[in-house]
């Protein structure tokens, strides 16, 4: 099921259905709405149009997102053109519990709420990133310190390891069409859950999409749309 709201409508519906003023990250980074005066707010007749629990499916979808014990996946990023960053950020939030899932996507003019099976959540989140082919470069993996080290004298070493790190570093500075960050938090109130995982995606201009993983090593690997959705589903321990 899917519902599409204006920013003003979603701000109201979220507050009424969940009892919360603050929207979930990163949806809280989107515009709350365009109404500025009480008179204009009254003209929208939101209380009449969106009474609480008028649509139990919508109530359930939003209530799931407001819970503190559910697994969440967040997607936040930006698109770029030759002149710089655009004014349309990529903002999406997903929540899952058992077989239930909800996705919220904030666009420039609307907010979309999707109720779906938990296994479909990652697919909707990846779709919010926009389409991009997988990158054409071979996967790279190098020690993080070697790639990010600020000492230029180390960069000038001619060892194979230093040259590979320099190539990795140069790749990360290539022009991009989009870049963003993904977080996956599994059942935060469960003491056995893993720590929050972080990933970065990069859509390089005239190339394609890559997934960057940061641990003691940096790993940059081309990724297809289905493979990225599968990866996020696995990280979120969705079965």
Order of alpha helices (4+ residues) and beta strands (2+ residues): beta-alpha-alpha-alpha-alpha-beta-beta-beta-beta-beta-alpha-beta-alpha-alpha-alpha-beta-beta-beta-beta-alpha
